[in-house]
Amino acid sequence: MRILILGGGQTGGTLAELLADESFDVTVVDTDGERLAELKDKFDIQTVQGYASRPDILRAAGAGDVDMLIAVTASDEVNMVACQVSYSLFQTPTKIARIRSAEYTENPGGEQNGDIRFFSRDHMPIDVLINPEQLVTNQITQLLRHPGALQVLDFADGRIQLVAIRAFHGGLLVGRELREMRDDMPNVDTKVVAIYRRGAAITPKDDTVVEADDEVFFIAPREHINTVVAELREREQPFQRIMVAGGGNIGYQLARETEEEFRVRVIENDPRRADWLAERLRRCLVILGSGTDRDLLVEEEIENVDAFCAVTNDDEVNIMSALLAKRLGVRQVMSLIAKPAYVDLVQGGEINIAISPQLSTVGSILTHVRRADVTRVHSLRRGAAEAMEAIVHGDRRNSKVIGRKSTDITLPDGVSIGAIARGEEVIIDHENTVIEADDHIILFLLDKSRIRQVERLFQVGLSFF
């Protein structure tokens, strides 16, 4: 597959790295020649310097021959125009664009044109819209609903969730074998699909003993998640009081979506933006100031806050405000970090959770790159691991999985089936489930280099057609 990436920034560079590692034919367009030279030196890709929306640049980059265009420049307008030009002049088959501004995505025509689909072939021909701010907002909201979790990932329309958690002293299962989970929770069905111990992956088995500080990935029906979390660490009280540092797009969306569920306060240092927020948020308290102002945080009784979310557009401010909040007594702090190199540096110390908008965006895009019928992809551990939801097609004659028990399916090393969604039914796989046509299979890949083998496993043979 030939893929054209417009924009060589953090997201475009991460995409180029991941896709080049999977042997895709990748070309990156950017105006920054030094950045392109850096990417070309590191990865097996082609580069073109120039403005991504110009027809001559798109032609030079091969827009007429690529299978997919991914527009992730810093400008919504450039991304949209590039998709329009690629559709009108080059008939590029699939066009994905990152659109940040809510003004383009939330009823752009106003109330009188509310039924018009702006992003369609008749208007703005973009096949897939990616909104990083909404992805991050959803991620943080899930974490607020599940205290103690490091990641909460949705599958099967949210009916199944994959959760990452760090096992602590005091958890019921710490120091015991995984098989004992069934004794502790006889009415809860769950499966541990991966364990990371001191950075190294372990394939879990029934006799695997959980140690303190293990990063454990488990899968379960949505309603059982908090029960399983309590098995791996001391039971935590639900969050009630939330403080959000930064009232930009993410801060506003986060406050708007959680203000009915939690007691939310937003800190914003721009007076006009603070007024704008106060007019639009019904139940939130908006505070004018900085998240790095110790006196302000003390005055706002930060020690009584359950969760602190630093979501400004400045990594350093987010890190410093989160560290300050933690030292002042906040139970859990989260920091939005754009630079991927910072994520591993800070997470797991005083900052409980570092959130990368780039990795959230990349996961959404990878859903449309996969060769099998994949409905959802989550990129994990800086792209080294992956969780995906694949739909099974065909019949016993042309499918390698239909009619077989999961134990009889030859999965690549490091790949496990976690759960199956069959209609409205959720089945946690314990190696005796018979796969049926149209099942949604949730898989965990410790090593993403196995993705091609997984895709071939779920593709139907020619006789299906």
VMD Tcl script that draws the C-alpha trace (Angstrom):
set ca {
  {0.00 0.00 0.00}
  {1.25 3.47 -0.92}
  {0.54 6.16 1.68}
  {1.06 9.92 1.39}
  {1.43 11.79 4.70}
  {0.99 15.56 4.66}
  {2.78 17.11 7.61}
  {6.00 15.89 9.17}
  {5.42 17.08 12.73}
  {5.04 14.90 15.81}
  {2.00 13.02 14.49}
  {3.20 12.77 10.89}
  {6.64 11.63 12.00}
  {5.22 8.98 14.35}
  {2.96 7.71 11.57}
  {5.85 7.60 9.11}
  {7.94 5.58 11.57}
  {5.21 3.04 12.34}
  {4.12 2.58 8.72}
  {7.68 2.35 7.37}
  {8.42 -0.33 9.98}
  {5.51 -2.29 8.51}
  {6.98 -1.98 4.98}
  {4.40 0.45 3.60}
  {5.52 2.73 0.76}
  {5.45 6.10 2.57}
  {5.98 9.64 1.28}
  {5.96 12.66 3.61}
  {5.31 16.27 2.51}
  {6.35 19.23 4.67}
  {7.68 22.76 4.26}
  {10.55 22.15 6.69}
  {13.48 20.72 4.75}
  {15.53 19.97 7.87}
  {12.68 17.99 9.40}
  {12.25 16.00 6.18}
  {15.98 15.23 6.05}
  {15.82 14.01 9.65}
  {12.88 11.70 8.86}
  {14.48 10.36 5.70}
  {17.72 9.60 7.54}
  {15.86 7.63 10.22}
  {13.26 5.78 8.17}
  {12.89 4.16 4.75}
  {10.58 6.82 3.27}
  {10.39 9.36 0.46}
  {10.00 13.09 1.11}
  {8.82 16.13 -0.84}
  {9.35 19.70 0.39}
  {6.56 22.20 -0.22}
  {3.05 23.35 0.68}
  {0.82 20.33 1.14}
  {-2.29 21.86 -0.46}
  {-0.65 22.91 -3.75}
  {-1.50 20.78 -6.80}
  {2.09 20.75 -8.09}
  {3.43 19.53 -4.73}
  {0.75 16.84 -4.46}
  {1.51 15.74 -8.02}
  {5.23 15.54 -7.25}
  {4.42 13.48 -4.15}
  {2.41 11.00 -6.23}
  {-1.13 11.85 -5.07}
  {-2.47 10.27 -8.26}
  {-0.90 6.90 -7.48}
  {-1.30 6.52 -3.71}
  {-3.91 4.37 -2.01}
  {-4.35 6.72 0.95}
  {-3.68 10.34 1.83}
  {-3.31 11.32 5.50}
  {-3.39 15.09 6.10}
  {-1.98 15.97 9.55}
  {-0.42 19.39 9.00}
  {-0.81 22.01 11.74}
  {-3.58 23.75 9.75}
  {-7.16 22.47 9.47}
  {-7.59 24.56 6.34}
  {-4.52 23.12 4.62}
  {-5.67 19.61 5.48}
  {-9.12 20.25 4.02}
  {-7.88 21.91 0.83}
  {-5.33 19.15 0.27}
  {-8.11 16.53 0.44}
  {-10.26 18.57 -1.95}
  {-7.40 18.95 -4.46}
  {-6.50 15.25 -4.19}
  {-10.11 14.26 -4.82}
  {-10.76 16.70 -7.68}
  {-7.47 16.39 -9.56}
  {-6.04 12.99 -8.63}
  {-9.04 10.88 -7.51}
  {-7.10 9.70 -4.45}
  {-9.19 6.76 -3.10}
  {-9.02 7.35 0.69}
  {-8.48 10.71 2.33}
  {-8.00 11.10 6.10}
  {-7.71 14.54 7.69}
  {-6.99 15.80 11.17}
  {-9.51 18.55 11.96}
  {-9.09 20.22 15.35}
  {-11.53 23.11 15.24}
  {-15.00 22.30 16.56}
  {-16.41 25.05 14.32}
  {-15.87 22.76 11.33}
  {-17.25 19.60 12.89}
  {-20.15 20.78 15.07}
  {-22.93 21.82 12.67}
  {-20.76 24.19 10.54}
  {-23.76 25.45 8.54}
  {-25.67 26.69 11.56}
  {-29.12 25.59 12.68}
  {-30.72 26.25 9.31}
  {-28.30 23.82 7.63}
  {-28.06 21.32 10.45}
  {-28.89 18.35 8.22}
  {-26.11 19.02 5.69}
  {-23.15 16.63 5.83}
  {-20.33 19.11 5.29}
  {-17.65 16.43 5.05}
  {-18.98 14.47 2.08}
  {-18.20 14.12 -1.61}
  {-20.76 16.80 -2.44}
  {-19.08 19.36 -0.19}
  {-15.72 18.62 1.45}
  {-14.54 15.17 0.26}
  {-12.84 13.77 3.37}
  {-13.47 10.09 4.05}
  {-12.28 9.99 7.66}
  {-12.11 12.85 10.16}
  {-9.68 12.61 13.08}
  {-10.19 14.99 16.01}
  {-7.26 14.61 18.47}
  {-8.87 16.84 21.07}
  {-11.98 14.64 21.20}
  {-9.88 11.47 21.34}
  {-7.90 12.84 24.30}
  {-11.06 14.05 26.00}
  {-12.60 10.58 25.71}
  {-9.42 9.01 27.08}
  {-9.27 11.27 30.14}
  {-12.99 10.87 30.81}
  {-12.61 7.09 30.90}
  {-9.68 7.38 33.31}
  {-11.71 9.62 35.62}
  {-14.46 7.00 35.70}
  {-12.00 4.22 36.60}
  {-9.69 5.44 39.41}
  {-6.33 3.67 39.40}
  {-6.34 2.72 35.72}
  {-3.47 3.79 33.44}
  {-5.41 3.23 30.22}
  {-9.01 2.36 29.42}
  {-9.65 1.29 25.82}
  {-13.07 0.65 24.30}
  {-14.04 -2.19 21.96}
  {-17.37 -3.48 20.62}
  {-19.03 -0.06 20.97}
  {-17.83 0.23 24.56}
  {-19.26 -3.08 25.79}
  {-15.75 -4.54 26.19}
  {-12.83 -2.66 27.68}
  {-9.09 -3.31 27.82}
  {-7.54 -1.76 30.92}
  {-3.92 -1.21 31.94}
  {-3.19 -0.94 35.64}
  {-0.11 -0.97 37.84}
  {-0.35 -3.65 40.55}
  {0.32 -2.24 44.04}
  {1.09 -3.75 47.42}
  {-2.26 -4.36 49.05}
  {-3.96 -5.67 45.91}
  {-5.65 -9.01 46.52}
  {-3.87 -10.74 43.64}
  {-0.34 -9.40 44.22}
  {1.96 -12.29 45.14}
  {-0.54 -14.89 43.90}
  {-1.15 -16.81 40.67}
  {-3.49 -15.50 38.00}
  {-5.70 -18.59 38.26}
  {-6.77 -17.39 41.70}
  {-8.66 -14.45 40.19}
  {-11.57 -16.82 39.47}
  {-11.79 -17.78 43.14}
  {-11.83 -14.16 44.28}
  {-14.35 -13.02 41.65}
  {-16.63 -15.98 40.81}
  {-19.22 -13.73 39.18}
  {-16.76 -11.70 37.09}
  {-15.34 -12.93 33.79}
  {-11.99 -11.42 32.85}
  {-8.67 -12.33 31.24}
  {-5.17 -10.94 31.65}
  {-3.73 -10.58 28.14}
  {-0.32 -9.06 28.96}
  {2.02 -8.17 31.79}
  {4.97 -5.79 31.58}
  {7.55 -6.26 34.32}
  {10.42 -3.76 34.51}
  {9.69 -2.83 30.89}
  {9.80 -6.40 29.53}
  {6.72 -8.19 28.20}
  {5.53 -11.42 29.83}
  {2.95 -13.72 28.23}
  {0.57 -14.46 31.12}
  {-0.31 -18.04 32.07}
  {-2.48 -19.48 34.84}
  {0.55 -20.01 37.08}
  {2.03 -16.54 36.49}
  {2.52 -14.76 39.81}
  {1.65 -11.05 39.84}
  {4.28 -8.82 41.41}
  {3.99 -5.31 42.78}
  {4.67 -2.66 40.11}
  {3.70 -5.02 37.26}
  {1.80 -3.23 34.50}
  {-1.14 -5.55 33.89}
  {-3.43 -5.44 30.85}
  {-6.76 -7.18 31.34}
  {-9.97 -7.37 29.33}
  {-13.50 -7.55 30.72}
  {-17.08 -6.45 30.11}
  {-17.48 -2.75 30.84}
  {-19.55 -3.27 33.99}
  {-16.84 -5.41 35.65}
  {-13.83 -3.14 35.16}
  {-13.74 -1.49 38.59}
  {-14.12 -4.87 40.32}
  {-11.05 -6.22 38.51}
  {-9.08 -3.04 39.23}
  {-9.71 -3.58 42.95}
  {-8.21 -7.08 42.62}
  {-4.82 -5.62 41.65}
  {-4.58 -2.69 44.02}
  {-6.30 -1.33 47.10}
  {-9.85 -0.29 46.31}
  {-10.00 3.42 45.52}
  {-12.89 5.73 46.17}
  {-14.56 7.17 43.05}
  {-13.33 10.58 41.98}
  {-15.59 13.49 42.88}
  {-13.54 16.70 42.69}
  {-11.64 17.39 39.45}
  {-9.35 20.29 38.58}
  {-8.45 21.03 34.95}
  {-5.43 23.22 34.22}
  {-5.89 24.81 30.81}
  {-9.11 26.00 29.20}
  {-8.18 25.43 25.56}
  {-10.02 23.04 23.25}
  {-9.25 19.96 25.34}
  {-9.86 21.65 28.68}
  {-13.19 23.04 27.50}
  {-14.38 19.73 26.02}
  {-13.27 17.82 29.11}
  {-15.07 20.21 31.47}
  {-18.21 20.23 29.32}
  {-18.40 16.43 29.18}
  {-17.72 15.83 32.88}
  {-19.39 18.76 34.66}
  {-22.63 16.80 35.21}
  {-20.73 13.83 36.67}
  {-18.02 15.50 38.79}
  {-17.39 18.77 40.62}
  {-15.08 20.45 38.10}
  {-12.92 23.56 38.35}
  {-10.99 24.96 35.37}
  {-7.90 27.17 35.67}
  {-7.27 29.46 32.66}
  {-4.70 32.27 32.53}
  {-6.18 34.24 29.60}
  {-8.92 36.63 30.85}
  {-10.91 36.63 27.60}
  {-10.79 32.84 27.33}
  {-11.80 32.54 31.00}
  {-14.85 34.74 30.32}
  {-15.67 32.63 27.26}
  {-15.49 29.45 29.33}
  {-17.62 30.89 32.13}
  {-20.37 31.77 29.65}
  {-20.49 28.25 28.17}
  {-19.92 25.94 31.13}
  {-23.04 25.56 33.24}
  {-21.78 23.92 36.43}
  {-18.00 24.43 36.35}
  {-16.14 27.04 38.35}
  {-13.69 28.92 36.11}
  {-10.62 30.36 37.88}
  {-8.37 33.01 36.32}
  {-4.75 32.08 36.90}
  {-1.99 29.57 36.19}
  {-1.77 25.89 37.12}
  {1.85 26.50 38.18}
  {0.85 29.16 40.75}
  {1.37 27.44 44.09}
  {-0.42 30.11 46.08}
  {-3.47 29.88 43.83}
  {-3.60 26.09 44.13}
  {-3.33 26.28 47.92}
  {-6.05 28.93 48.02}
  {-8.30 26.62 45.96}
  {-7.72 23.82 48.50}
  {-5.85 21.62 46.03}
  {-5.27 18.99 48.75}
  {-8.99 18.11 48.55}
  {-8.91 17.54 44.77}
  {-9.15 13.88 43.68}
  {-7.74 14.25 40.16}
  {-5.72 17.01 38.47}
  {-5.63 17.15 34.65}
  {-2.96 19.39 33.08}
  {-4.05 19.95 29.47}
  {-2.52 23.24 28.31}
  {-0.69 23.40 24.96}
  {2.70 23.59 26.69}
  {4.37 20.31 27.75}
  {6.60 21.96 30.33}
  {3.70 23.80 31.98}
  {1.69 20.57 32.09}
  {4.54 18.64 33.67}
  {5.35 21.32 36.25}
  {1.73 21.96 37.25}
  {1.05 18.21 37.57}
  {4.16 17.73 39.74}
  {3.14 20.68 41.92}
  {-0.41 19.36 42.31}
  {0.88 15.92 43.30}
  {3.20 17.33 45.93}
  {0.34 19.41 47.31}
  {-1.70 16.28 47.94}
  {-3.75 15.41 44.83}
  {-4.46 11.68 44.66}
  {-4.00 11.27 40.87}
  {-2.45 13.66 38.35}
  {-2.53 13.43 34.57}
  {-0.42 15.43 32.14}
  {-0.96 15.98 28.43}
  {2.42 15.60 26.67}
  {2.90 16.22 22.96}
  {6.55 15.18 22.78}
  {6.63 11.34 22.69}
  {10.10 11.24 24.26}
  {8.70 12.87 27.42}
  {5.95 10.29 27.96}
  {8.10 7.42 29.24}
  {10.28 9.90 31.10}
  {7.55 11.18 33.41}
  {4.86 8.48 33.66}
  {5.04 6.17 36.63}
  {6.84 8.63 38.88}
  {5.04 11.47 40.62}
  {2.93 11.95 37.49}
  {0.51 9.03 37.42}
  {-0.51 9.20 33.77}
  {1.07 10.88 30.74}
  {-1.29 11.23 27.79}
  {0.03 11.48 24.23}
  {-2.37 12.98 21.67}
  {-0.10 11.70 18.91}
  {-0.51 8.06 19.91}
  {-4.29 8.49 20.22}
  {-4.40 9.96 16.72}
  {-2.13 7.29 15.28}
  {-4.34 4.52 16.67}
  {-7.40 5.99 14.97}
  {-5.59 6.24 11.65}
  {-4.19 2.69 11.85}
  {-7.78 1.41 11.95}
  {-8.09 2.43 8.30}
  {-4.67 1.11 7.27}
  {-5.09 -2.48 8.40}
  {-5.69 -4.99 5.59}
  {-8.21 -7.18 7.44}
  {-11.68 -5.87 8.35}
  {-10.59 -3.94 11.43}
  {-13.00 -1.65 13.27}
  {-10.71 -0.34 16.00}
  {-6.98 -0.11 16.71}
  {-5.22 1.16 19.82}
  {-1.47 1.76 19.62}
  {0.18 0.94 22.95}
  {3.54 1.45 24.60}
  {4.72 4.05 22.08}
  {3.69 1.88 19.13}
  {5.51 -1.30 20.18}
  {2.27 -3.13 21.06}
  {-1.22 -2.98 19.64}
  {-4.78 -3.96 20.49}
  {-7.27 -4.39 17.68}
  {-10.82 -5.44 16.95}
  {-11.19 -7.55 13.78}
  {-14.38 -8.88 12.19}
  {-14.42 -12.49 10.99}
  {-15.79 -13.08 7.48}
  {-16.33 -16.15 5.29}
  {-17.16 -19.73 6.20}
  {-15.40 -22.95 7.13}
  {-14.10 -23.45 3.56}
  {-12.29 -20.16 3.12}
  {-11.57 -18.89 6.66}
  {-8.64 -19.99 8.81}
  {-10.58 -19.31 12.02}
  {-14.32 -19.96 11.52}
  {-15.52 -23.20 13.13}
  {-12.32 -23.60 15.15}
  {-11.76 -23.34 18.87}
  {-9.44 -20.50 19.81}
  {-6.96 -23.12 21.11}
  {-6.80 -24.64 17.62}
  {-6.00 -21.35 15.88}
  {-2.29 -20.92 15.16}
  {-1.66 -17.44 16.53}
  {1.76 -15.80 16.13}
  {3.98 -15.62 19.22}
  {2.90 -12.84 21.55}
  {-0.62 -12.59 20.11}
  {-3.65 -13.52 22.21}
  {-7.41 -13.41 21.79}
  {-8.91 -11.52 24.71}
  {-12.62 -11.42 24.00}
  {-15.30 -11.93 21.37}
  {-18.37 -9.81 20.70}
  {-21.12 -11.88 19.07}
  {-24.16 -9.73 18.46}
  {-25.02 -8.31 21.88}
  {-23.19 -11.14 23.67}
  {-19.75 -10.60 25.23}
  {-17.53 -13.69 25.50}
  {-14.22 -13.55 27.39}
  {-12.02 -16.12 25.66}
  {-10.59 -18.88 27.84}
  {-9.24 -20.91 24.90}
  {-12.34 -23.01 24.23}
  {-14.54 -20.60 22.25}
  {-15.59 -21.70 18.76}
  {-15.26 -18.78 16.33}
  {-18.28 -17.94 14.18}
  {-18.79 -15.75 11.11}
  {-19.29 -12.04 11.91}
  {-17.67 -12.37 15.36}
  {-15.73 -9.32 16.50}
  {-12.40 -10.61 17.85}
  {-10.38 -8.43 20.23}
  {-6.68 -9.27 20.01}
  {-3.63 -8.09 21.92}
  {-0.23 -8.03 20.17}
  {2.80 -7.83 22.44}
  {4.95 -7.38 19.33}
  {3.41 -5.27 16.58}
  {5.77 -6.79 14.02}
  {3.35 -9.75 14.00}
  {0.56 -7.65 12.51}
  {0.95 -9.00 8.96}
  {0.55 -12.58 10.20}
  {-2.59 -11.59 12.10}
  {-4.04 -9.83 9.06}
  {-3.46 -12.88 6.87}
  {-5.12 -15.06 9.50}
  {-8.34 -13.01 9.35}
  {-8.48 -12.48 5.59}
  {-10.79 -14.79 3.67}
  {-9.56 -17.00 0.83}
  {-10.38 -16.29 -2.81}
  {-13.23 -18.80 -2.81}
  {-15.18 -16.34 -0.66}
  {-15.53 -14.07 -3.67}
}
mol new
graphics top color blue
foreach p $ca { graphics top sphere $p radius 0.5 }
foreach p [lrange $ca 0 end-1] q [lrange $ca 1 end] { graphics top cylinder $p $q radius 0.2 }
display resetview
